[in-house]
Amino acid sequence: MRLTYEDKASIKLDRQQKNINPVDYAVWGALQQDVYSVLIMGLEDLKDRVRTCWASLDQQLINKAIDPWRPRLKTVVKVHGGHIEQLFT
């Protein structure tokens, strides 16, 4: 499906966020900083730390990372799962 000029004009996307990313780098950075703030004593300890730290992440940080996805996901649906990269340049 090709988007019309009006469709493209109605899509207001931040040029800095070109991909649909499952975990925003800010969220990953905060999680990583919390996880490694203490010495990890093995794989099970690491898994526990990730789960604990994930559960304690600030919801506002997560919301801020999720909010920009909505326009992108709507665009993906609008083009029936087609490529959308050209809309961000």
HUUR-V335887 format. One record per residue. PSI is psi in whole degrees, 0 to 359 (* if undefined). BURIAL is I if it has 9 or more other ideal C-beta (glycine too) atoms within 8 Angstrom, else O. D_LAST is the distance of its C-alpha to the last C-alpha in Angstrom with 2 decimals. Layout:
BEGIN
psi->PSI burial->BURIAL d_last->D_LAST
psi->PSI burial->BURIAL d_last->D_LAST
END
This chain:
BEGIN
psi->131 burial->O d_last->18.52
psi->138 burial->O d_last->16.15
psi->142 burial->I d_last->14.69
psi->170 burial->O d_last->15.99
psi->319 burial->O d_last->14.49
psi->321 burial->O d_last->16.36
psi->312 burial->I d_last->14.99
psi->320 burial->I d_last->11.33
psi->331 burial->O d_last->12.72
psi->348 burial->O d_last->14.73
psi->108 burial->I d_last->12.15
psi->100 burial->O d_last->11.81
psi->144 burial->I d_last->9.89
psi->124 burial->O d_last->9.97
psi->338 burial->O d_last->6.96
psi->343 burial->O d_last->9.77
psi->88 burial->I d_last->10.62
psi->348 burial->O d_last->8.51
psi->155 burial->O d_last->11.77
psi->108 burial->O d_last->14.76
psi->124 burial->O d_last->17.26
psi->329 burial->O d_last->20.97
psi->114 burial->O d_last->22.16
psi->144 burial->I d_last->20.27
psi->329 burial->O d_last->21.07
psi->320 burial->I d_last->22.94
psi->313 burial->I d_last->25.14
psi->318 burial->I d_last->25.76
psi->316 burial->O d_last->26.63
psi->317 burial->I d_last->29.07
psi->313 burial->I d_last->30.59
psi->318 burial->O d_last->31.02
psi->317 burial->O d_last->32.63
psi->316 burial->I d_last->35.06
psi->314 burial->I d_last->35.90
psi->16 burial->O d_last->36.78
psi->348 burial->O d_last->38.63
psi->161 burial->O d_last->41.80
psi->131 burial->O d_last->43.19
psi->131 burial->I d_last->42.34
psi->37 burial->O d_last->45.44
psi->175 burial->O d_last->44.15
psi->314 burial->O d_last->41.84
psi->322 burial->O d_last->43.42
psi->317 burial->I d_last->43.23
psi->313 burial->I d_last->39.53
psi->315 burial->O d_last->38.94
psi->317 burial->O d_last->41.01
psi->317 burial->I d_last->39.18
psi->313 burial->I d_last->35.74
psi->315 burial->O d_last->37.12
psi->313 burial->O d_last->38.88
psi->322 burial->I d_last->36.03
psi->316 burial->O d_last->33.54
psi->336 burial->O d_last->36.06
psi->3 burial->O d_last->36.35
psi->146 burial->I d_last->32.68
psi->125 burial->O d_last->32.07
psi->328 burial->O d_last->30.78
psi->323 burial->O d_last->28.77
psi->316 burial->I d_last->26.78
psi->315 burial->I d_last->26.12
psi->318 burial->O d_last->25.25
psi->326 burial->I d_last->22.75
psi->327 burial->I d_last->21.03
psi->323 burial->I d_last->21.28
psi->317 burial->O d_last->20.24
psi->345 burial->I d_last->16.43
psi->326 burial->O d_last->16.90
psi->309 burial->O d_last->18.31
psi->322 burial->I d_last->15.32
psi->314 burial->I d_last->13.63
psi->321 burial->I d_last->17.00
psi->322 burial->O d_last->17.56
psi->317 burial->I d_last->14.42
psi->317 burial->I d_last->15.74
psi->318 burial->O d_last->19.09
psi->326 burial->I d_last->17.95
psi->18 burial->I d_last->16.65
psi->42 burial->O d_last->19.81
psi->6 burial->O d_last->18.40
psi->181 burial->O d_last->16.03
psi->141 burial->O d_last->12.74
psi->2 burial->I d_last->9.89
psi->320 burial->O d_last->7.25
psi->341 burial->O d_last->5.72
psi->349 burial->I d_last->5.78
psi->2 burial->I d_last->3.79
psi->* burial->O d_last->0.00
END
